[in-house]
Amino acid sequence: MTPETIALLPKPGESCWRIEQANRVAVIVDAEEYFRVARIAMMNAERRIMLIGWDFDARIRLGSAEEAPGVPQKVGPFISWLVDRNPNLEVFLLRWDLGALKLLFRGRTIFRFISWMWHRRIHTRLDSAHPTGASHHQKIVVIDDCFAFCGGIDMTDERWDTSAHRDDDPDRKGANGKPYKPWHDATTALDGDAAAALGEHGRARWKSAGGAKLEPVSGVSATWPKELETQFRDVGVAIARTAPEMPGSDAVLEVERLYLDQIARAERFIYAESQYFASRKIAVAIARRLDEPDGPEIVIVNPLSAQGWLEPIAMDSARARLMKALRARDVHGRLKMYHPVTAAGEPIYVHAKILIVDDAVIRVGSSNMNNRSLRLDTECDVTVDAGLPGNDGARETIAWVRDRLLAEHLGVEITTVSGALAETRSLIATIETLRGEGKTLCPYELPDLSKVEKWLADNEVLDPEGPQEMFEALSKRDLFRGLRRRWRGRRGGPVS
């Protein structure tokens, strides 16, 4: 590695919180596998389960009756069953406080939470330790402080799907029995000291949310679910967080710094999956790489449109404005954005948060490529970096995960992607060669933006850059603030 590359490796206290060893790591793609494996892992718990998330829904099913006869499938009865059968087990459930309002509209779910509140070994808290307008966005499960999941999948409704993303899948129905759109997501499983560190993080978050101080679990060794294939062995894992500035605590900006460093160190490819693309800082980092005559190719997989009623107007408009500016800078043709569709052409919603750089870095977490994830919400990502000491053997697996994701989106075999990439030596050329009819990746098309949409995007109505901007006059906000001076006079002219 060059000195420049070494300088951009994860650094504890700067671009990550800690680097800890994991005996085993697996990248889990899509919620069908995650829910199934999470249920098995929780059945192995001896002393403690910590569930930390943006949302939980006690009505959803985690697995099939055939996989574990006699074990409840739904989250609510399952958690109660776990503690009833094991007198030594405690469950701690932490969720975003405003997200809990959804409980009022989930049938008997609120009664399930009330029953948990009265159970002496099931502890629930609503996380309000964030500024006004922010959210607790992490998605972490820690079992006995020695096994953990960390990524982007919430244990809630309308997340379950298989990697096939079949049209009209009869099992892809919400708790209300109604079908919902195909959904793509990802998380990780890990053990060892890395899992213990996530346990420490979870206990600290529990305390900051008003819970009692919890001691670490000791004397328990991890049970890796035999149903889960190990992909990485004996690797250092970098843990990066976002936490906004609060009274008595400084902002934690590790997620942001790590994104910028990872983009800066890419040599050949950057492959990213994100729910949003609206970050000014990430756009600037990409623009710098596009200016280089021999810089990396950059492929971003986004959903066709953001979910909700206001997000598509504000977040999608910000994406369009940034992509228009970046395309003007992309004189070498190295930037592409795609969205996945099913065999029948239905858009697959991308909720995964993944960054893969060359065959050197794989990052999975809760953070999106938007301002909120970098400065306002609480986030947690994990990275396996082949440049860290002892991690060089991870390169082949990192490349395999990238090819596996592309194969899923393109509806082809992994070996087909690997073969095409070896032949073309280009990520974009590989995608363009393999995409076609049916399940595939469709190129992003710039929409026509109305004056209202431009105003919403430029003023970052839903995506402020930190808690201070929540109360800043809209007249002072600008999606391209700080970029116009940098970009004016470059090829492509000023940003408009």
Order of alpha helices (4+ residues) and beta strands (2+ residues): alpha-beta-alpha-beta-alpha-beta-alpha-beta-beta-beta-beta-beta-alpha-beta-beta-alpha-beta-alpha-beta-alpha-beta-beta-beta-beta-beta-alpha-alpha-alpha-beta-alpha-alpha
